[in-house]
Amino acid sequence: MANKEQPDRRSFAALKQAVTKFDNNPFWNIPWFHHVVLMQKVKDLNARRWYMEQTLANGWSRNVLVM
């Protein structure tokens, strides 16, 4: 019987996997207004993802995206 005061190791593994999944996705790591600009200006989803990745890699502000 598991001790209720100590979390199960499988819970930690599942949580770590979920966090890693979100951390590696540029969608969750750029500000909301960046998304608004990209949705308005870039219709192609692959191109939009490229801009998200470049925003993270280069620290682009929303003003850079508006250009």
HUCORVEN-V70358 format. One record per backbone hydrogen bond with DSSP energy under -0.5 kcal/mol. NH is the residue of the N-H (numbers start at 1). CO is the residue of the C=O. Records with the same first field share a line. If there is no record, write none. Layout:
NH=CO  CO
This chain:
6=3
7=5
11=8
12=8
13=9
14=10
15=11
16=12
17=13
18=14
19=15
20=16
21=17
22=18
23=19
24=20
25=22
26=24
28=25
29=26
30=26  27
34=31
35=31
36=32
37=33
38=34
39=35
40=36
41=37
42=38
43=41
48=44
49=45
50=46
51=47
52=48
53=49
54=50
55=51
56=52
57=53
58=54
59=55
60=55
65=61
66=62
67=63
